[in-house]
């Protein structure tokens, strides 16, 4: 599978180098650890820092969401691999403004281990208090009664959006943890895979699907989903994804939501808008209003084909955070 790269072992570092050069007014790379990226804009004392991170290959997640109203820093791992503790700790040290730092990351074993180690070191070495919120929005990855085992996928965008806005508004670390956990608890995602991606180091497909086959619930790293079958129409796929979400998180008529239809890397905007069209129809028929919508590539899987639907159930507090302005290199909201 073709890629525009140089040395396969240097793709992440060369990507970061290009990213920093492209957006010098938004982000900067820390000289002490080149996998640590922080906001280039000065943040005020007493602001709780928001740190995100994870493996590369999901762009614009995660480094695309460092900026005003979103995250203050990011630790970048290898492709589909957690960043080690060192870049996490270095970014933590730099973005701490005396009020602590909130870690937001997906519920994957490597991330849990490495961010957990960094949190302990931040306290021991620098006296920085760290709060943690694990994102567990992927409905397909574990049953409802074992929600704590679920993976984090595109819904992490909503959790970061809420936490970044609350930090901007001056919330302390305890309250920031509370609202970020609420955002996670009120978010559900479900995806479909159509075609695999390939890792730069191997050039081989990450999984196999037949020419006319799709997989419901496929993970962002190619983890097995819940069902393989013949390719269906966009409307039927949207019906399935939304129904699984609503079965897991009932939303009543009269309530409002925020919706994200997320592309996985090679899915066209045309297809994503066709999917959103049906998602909006389903919710409207149920009396559920969409307060704010997002369509595009927000958390990809290299060049994987397919998409995911994320729904955040809103209350007045979460609505205020979702509406808050943001200015990041890969995401701007007025």
Buried (B, 14 or more C-beta within 10 A) or exposed (E): BEEEEEEEEEBBBEBBEEBBEEBEEBBBBBEEBBBBBBBBBEBEEEBBBBBBBBBBBBBBBBBBBBBBBBBBBBBBBBBBBBBBBBBBBBBBBBBBBEBBBBBBBBBBEBBBEBBBBBBEBBEEEEEBBBBBBBBBBBBBBBEEEEBEEBBBBBBBBBBBBBBBBBBBBEBBBEBBBBBBBBBBBBBBBBBBBBBBBBBBEEEEBBBEBEEEBBBBBBBBBBBBBEEBEEBBEBBEBBBBBBEBBBEBBEBEEEBBBBBBBBBBBBBEEEBBEBBBEBBBBBBEEBEBBBBBEBBBBBBBBBBBBBBBBBBBBBEEBBBBBBBBEBBBBBBEBE
